[in-house]
Amino acid sequence: MSKMFKVPIPINETALSYAPNSPEKVALKAEILRQSNLVVDIPLIIGGEEIFTEKKGKVRMPHKHKHDLANFSYAGGAELKMAVEAAKSAKEAWSQMAFEHRAAIFLKAAELIATKYRSLLNAATMLGQSKLLIKRRLIVLVSWQILCVLMSNLPKIFTKINLLIQKVFGIVLNIVRSMDLLRQFRRLILLQSAVICVQFLLLWATLLFGSLLQHRFCQTTIS
């Protein structure tokens, strides 16, 4: 990680009470009222561009089926191909992006969800999925904390485990050196190969876990 960047230490978000007449409760009720009086057109977002298609679907309140909240565009074959091409074109830049820049993106998203867009997302989820406030608030809070912990501590965890592997390798190497030259050479090659495999698997598992958590975070914050 570059010395010019430092991922912030995760700090637990202050839980809002949503007590009667509290600022957060007033803001949420106003946002619910505002969204209840709107019918939004939801486009497809492909490559950062909004795309509206002729085939539409309805978003209705589960607890009030006659109330339409939004119209959304269905994706067809052409849109799917566009999405695939957009993902391919973005892959190269994303794969080469430094860890601190990736972390900054998700930390910023978590911050916006917990602050600027809290009432908007809470109201949209409560209306669109008939959720209670406490469920949505806990989901946002947990997502924020998990992201902060992951982004802040993942490099440290990997570094510690890697150092532990190297220490074990050093101990075993000293034992091997006490054996005869031929056996020592064979065991050294096998041992070094095993260490490389373990480090590779550890790195792969770390990246996979981070990707799964990011995917889960995206699903959680829009559900």
SEGU-351942 format. One record per residue (C-alpha): residue in three letters; x, y, z. Coordinates in steps of 0.5 Angstrom, whole numbers, padded with zeros to 4 digits, always signed. Layout:
<rs>
AlaXYZ...
</rs>
This chain:
<rs>
Met+0000+0000+0000Ser+0003+0007-0002Lys+0005+0011+0004Met+0001+0017+0001Phe-0005+0014+0003Lys-0008+0011+0010Val-0015+0008+0011Pro-0018+0011+0017Ile-0019+0007+0023Pro-0026+0004+0023Ile-0031+0008+0028Asn-0038+0005+0030Glu-0043+0010+0027Thr-0047+0013+0032Ala-0054+0010+0033Leu-0060+0015+0032Ser-0066+0014+0036Tyr-0071+0016+0031Ala-0075+0019+0037Pro-0082+0023+0036Asn-0080+0029+0033Ser-0073+0028+0033Pro-0069+0031+0027Glu-0068+0024+0024Lys-0075+0022+0025Val-0078+0028+0022Ala-0073+0028+0016Leu-0075+0021+0015Lys-0083+0022+0015Ala-0082+0028+0010Glu-0078+0023+0005Ile-0083+0018+0006Leu-0089+0023+0004Arg-0085+0026-0002Gln-0083+0019-0005Ser-0091+0017-0004Asn-0093+0023-0008Leu-0088+0021-0014Val-0088+0016-0020Val-0081+0015-0021Asp-0078+0013-0028Ile-0072+0008-0027Pro-0067+0007-0032Leu-0062+0002-0034Ile-0055+0004-0032Ile-0050+0002-0037Gly-0043+0004-0037Gly-0045+0010-0033Glu-0051+0012-0038Glu-0058+0012-0037Ile-0062+0008-0042Phe-0070+0007-0042Thr-0073+0002-0046Glu-0080+0001-0049Lys-0082-0005-0044Lys-0084-0003-0037Gly-0085-0006-0031Lys-0089-0003-0025Val-0086-0002-0018Arg-0092-0002-0013Met-0092-0002-0005Pro-0093-0009-0003His-0098-0007+0003Lys-0102-0003-0002His-0102-0006-0009Lys-0106+0000-0012His-0100+0005-0011Asp-0095+0005-0016Leu-0088+0008-0014Ala-0084+0007-0020Asn-0084+0005-0027Phe-0077+0001-0029Ser-0074-0001-0036Tyr-0073-0008-0038Ala-0067-0010-0041Gly-0067-0014-0047Gly-0061-0018-0051Ala-0058-0011-0054Glu-0058-0008-0047Leu-0055-0015-0044Lys-0049-0014-0049Met-0048-0007-0048Ala-0047-0009-0040Val-0042-0014-0042Glu-0038-0010-0046Ala-0038-0004-0041Ala-0036-0009-0036Lys-0030-0011-0040Ser-0028-0004-0041Ala-0028-0003-0034Lys-0025-0009-0032Glu-0018-0007-0034Ala-0018+0000-0030Trp-0021-0003-0024Ser-0016-0009-0024Gln-0010-0005-0024Met-0013+0000-0019Ala-0009+0001-0012Phe-0012-0002-0006Glu-0013+0005-0003His-0017+0007-0008Arg-0022+0001-0008Ala-0022+0002-0001Ala-0024+0010-0002Ile-0029+0008-0006Phe-0033+0003-0002Leu-0032+0008+0004Lys-0034+0014+0001Ala-0041+0010-0001Ala-0042+0007+0006Glu-0041+0015+0009Leu-0046+0017+0004Ile-0051+0012+0006Ala-0050+0013+0013Thr-0051+0021+0012Lys-0053+0024+0006Tyr-0058+0019+0003Arg-0060+0016+0009Ser-0067+0018+0009Leu-0068+0017+0002Leu-0066+0010+0002Asn-0069+0008+0009Ala-0076+0011+0006Ala-0075+0008-0001Thr-0074+0001+0002Met-0080+0002+0007Leu-0084+0004+0002Gly-0082-0001-0004Gln-0081-0007+0001Ser-0085-0006+0007Lys-0080-0006+0012Leu-0080-0003+0019Leu-0075+0003+0020Ile-0071-0001+0025Lys-0069-0007+0020Arg-0067-0002+0015Arg-0063+0002+0020Leu-0059-0004+0023Ile-0058-0006+0016Val-0054+0000+0014Leu-0050+0001+0020Val-0048-0007+0020Ser-0046-0006+0012Trp-0042+0001+0014Gln-0038-0003+0020Ile-0037-0009+0016Leu-0034-0005+0010Cys-0030-0001+0015Val-0027-0007+0019Leu-0025-0010+0012Met-0022-0004+0009Ser-0018-0002+0015Asn-0015-0009+0017Leu-0015-0013+0011Pro-0008-0011+0009Lys-0006-0012+0016Ile-0009-0019+0017Phe-0006-0021+0010Thr+0001-0019+0012Lys+0001-0022+0019Ile-0001-0029+0016Asn+0005-0028+0011Leu+0010-0027+0016Leu+0007-0033+0020Ile+0008-0037+0014Gln+0015-0034+0013Lys+0017-0036+0021Val+0015-0043+0020Phe+0018-0044+0014Gly+0025-0041+0017Ile+0024-0046+0023Val+0023-0052+0018Leu+0029-0050+0014Asn+0033-0050+0020Ile+0031-0057+0021Val+0032-0059+0014Arg+0039-0057+0014Ser+0041-0062+0019Met+0039-0067+0014Asp+0044-0070+0008Leu+0045-0066+0002Leu+0041-0069-0003Arg+0035-0070+0002Gln+0036-0063+0004Phe+0035-0060-0003Arg+0029-0064-0005Arg+0025-0062+0001Leu+0027-0055+0000Ile+0024-0055-0007Leu+0018-0058-0004Leu+0017-0054+0002Gln+0019-0047-0002Ser+0013-0050-0007Ala+0008-0051-0001Val+0010-0044+0002Ile+0008-0041-0005Cys+0002-0045-0006Val+0000-0043+0001Gln+0001-0036+0000Phe-0002-0036-0007Leu-0009-0039-0004Leu-0009-0034+0002Leu-0009-0028-0003Trp-0014-0031-0008Ala-0018-0033-0002Thr-0017-0026+0001Leu-0019-0023-0006Leu-0025-0027-0006Phe-0028-0026+0001Gly-0027-0018-0001Ser-0031-0019-0007Leu-0036-0023-0004Leu-0037-0018+0001Gln-0037-0012-0004His-0043-0016-0008Arg-0047-0017-0001Phe-0046-0010+0001Cys-0049-0007-0006Gln-0055-0012-0005Thr-0056-0010+0002Thr-0056-0003+0001Ile-0061-0003-0005Ser-0065-0008-0002
</rs>
